[in-house]
């Protein structure tokens, strides 16, 4: 089967899972992190080379309580610290990269992100990309602003502006082959709008902590059964 090389996941449904099972913030977020770890293994087993997860949207950052965010950031730090000592990152050649409004994150979290990125920079076998404090609309506005400044300063000429040039101003410029969204919601919610013009979409009714390897394989099979024409 023709499986995707790059898969992006919108892991929706953590809060609804918590309500359904009467879980605390700490428990349901940790369940979500554990599922990410499982999904990475499923992807690697299937020949996927790059996986991208939307860990926190810019709207989440701006609208959720300070208590919930503090807990989430603490768990993120703990999981990144665990990655430091996890031999799998080196053994499997995992390269980690984070993108979004990282400047809005707590300094302690930014420092751990920076250390993990530097530690894995030379790894080439598998890529793990994480969007934090990310909004696709904000990314486009920011990229447009930077491009306009470079045009004004003569660093780039008007005739050189095209999709390929513009993509260099984005936080992240890789286009996923397949996007999976869990939680029963059938929209992308401003996730990578510039990148996803030809991405295949798979929507699962399962809440993220309930998502299984069988569900993941169903998404891969959906992709394999789709004829990608790219406008031809």
N, C-alpha and C positions, 0 to 999 in steps of 0.2 A: 504493500500500500504506500501511496505517496503521502508521507506524513509531513507536517510543517516543521521547518527548522527554527522558527521564531514564534513563541506563544506568549500572549499577554493575558493576564487574568485580572478581572475586577471582582475581588472576593467579597461580594455583598451578602448580608444576612446575619452578621455576627450578633447585632443587637436583638434582632427578632429571635435568634436561637437562644439567647440569654433569657429573654422573656418567656419563651416556650418552656424552658427547663429551670426557671427560677435561679439563674446563675448570677454571681456577682460580676462586676466589671472585670476584675482581675481574672476570674476563671474563663469568661467567654473570650476575652482578648487572647489569653494564653492558648485556648483551643484553636483560635484562628492562626496564631503563629505556628502551632504544631502542624496544622493542615498545610501551611506553606511549605514546611520542611518535607512533608509527604509528597506534595505536588512536584517539588524539585526532583525527587527520586523517580516519580512516574515519568516526568519529562525526559530525564537522562536515559532511562531504560528504553524509551521509545525513539531515541535518536534526535530529540529536540536539542538544539545547541544554545538557544537563548530563551530565557523566560523573564517576563516583566510583570511585576505586581504593583497594584495601586494601593499603597499602604494607608495613605491619608490624603484626602482632598483639601484644597484650600478652603472650601466652604466648611468642612469639618473643623478645621483649625480655627476658623473665625466664629463658629456658631455653637460648638460644644463647650460644656462647662470646664472651668479651669481644673476642677478635681479629676474629671475623666481624662483630660489631656495629660495632666501630670502623671497619672497612672499609666497611660499609654506610652508616654515618653520613657518612663522608668522601665517598662517591659521591653521597649525597643532597645534601650541601652543594655539590658540584661541579655537579650538575644544576640545582639552584636558582639558582646563580650564572650558569649558562648562560642560564637563563630571563630573568634581569635584562637581558641584552644581546640577547635574541632579539626582533627587531621584531614577530614574529608575535603576541606577547602583546598588543601595542598595536593592531596592524593588524586582528587578528581579535577584539579586545575580550574577551580571556580574563580571567576573574576567578578567582583561585586562593584556595582555602580549605583549611585543615588542621584536623583534629579528632582527639581521643583524649587520652591522658594525655601531652600535650606537655610537662608539667612534668618528666617522667622523661627527656627527651632532653637531650643535651649542650647547654650554653648557646650555643655557636657555631652549632649547627644551629637552635635556637629563634630566634636573632637573624635568621638568613637567612630563615626562614619568616615572621617578623614583617614583614621588609622587603618580601618578595614580596607578602604579603597587602595591605599598605598601598599598595604601588605599583599594584596591580591592583584596588583596592577599588571604583573608579568604573566599571570595565568591566562591560558588561551583555549582550554578545552571546552569550557562551558561559561556562559555569561548569565549573571543574576542582576537584573536591573530593578530598582525600587523607586517608585514615584512617591514623594512625601511633600505635603503642603503644595500639591500640584493641581493646577487648573489648565486645561487646554486653551481656553479663551485667554487667560492671563498670559500664557506662554506665547500666543500669537501676537498679543499687544506688545509684550516685551521685545519679541523678535523684530516687529515692525519698527518700534522706537529705535532700536540699535541700528537697524538697516538705514533708517532715515538719517541718523546722525552720521553714519559712514558716508552716505551719499552727499550730505551737506559739507563734510570735511574733505571730500574728494578721494576717499579711500577706496571707493568703488564707483564705477560709472553706470549710468542709468541703463545702458545697453547690456550690462552684465547681470542685471537682475532677472533671475528666473527661479523656478521651483528648487533647483539644486542649490543655487546660491542662498536662497531664503532659508533652506533647511539648516544651513550652517549656523544660523542665529538662534535656533531652537535650543531648549535645554537638552533635548535628546532627539536624535535624528534617524533612528532606526524604525523601519516600518514592519510591524508584526504581520506574519502570515495569517495567524488565527487569533481572535480575541474571544475569550470565554468570560461570560458574566453569570454569576450565580445569583440566587435570591429571587428568581422569577420576574425580574424587571427587564424589559426589553428596550433599553436605550443605553447610550454610551456616557451620558452625563458629563460631557466636555472632557472625555478621556482621549487624548492624542488625536484631535480632529484633523490636523494636517497630515498625519502619518497613515491614516486608516482608510484612505480612499479605495484601496483594493484588498483590504483585509477581509477574510471570511469571519462571520460572526456566529457564535453559538451561545444560546441562552439556556441556562438550566434553572429549573424550579427549585432545586435543592438549595438550602441555606449553606453558606460557605463551610461551616464546621461539619455539615452532613455530606458534603461532596466527596465522592469515593473515586478510587482508581477506575472502576467500571464507568463512572460518569465521565472521567477524563478521557478514557479510551473512546467513549461514544463521541466526544467532541473531535477527537483526532479522526475517527471514521467519517464524521460529517465533512470534515475538511477534505479527506481523501476522495470522497464521492462527489466533490464539487469541481466542475470544470472552470478553471480560472482563465479568462480571456484577456484581461488587462486592456479592455477597450477594443480588442481586435474583432 
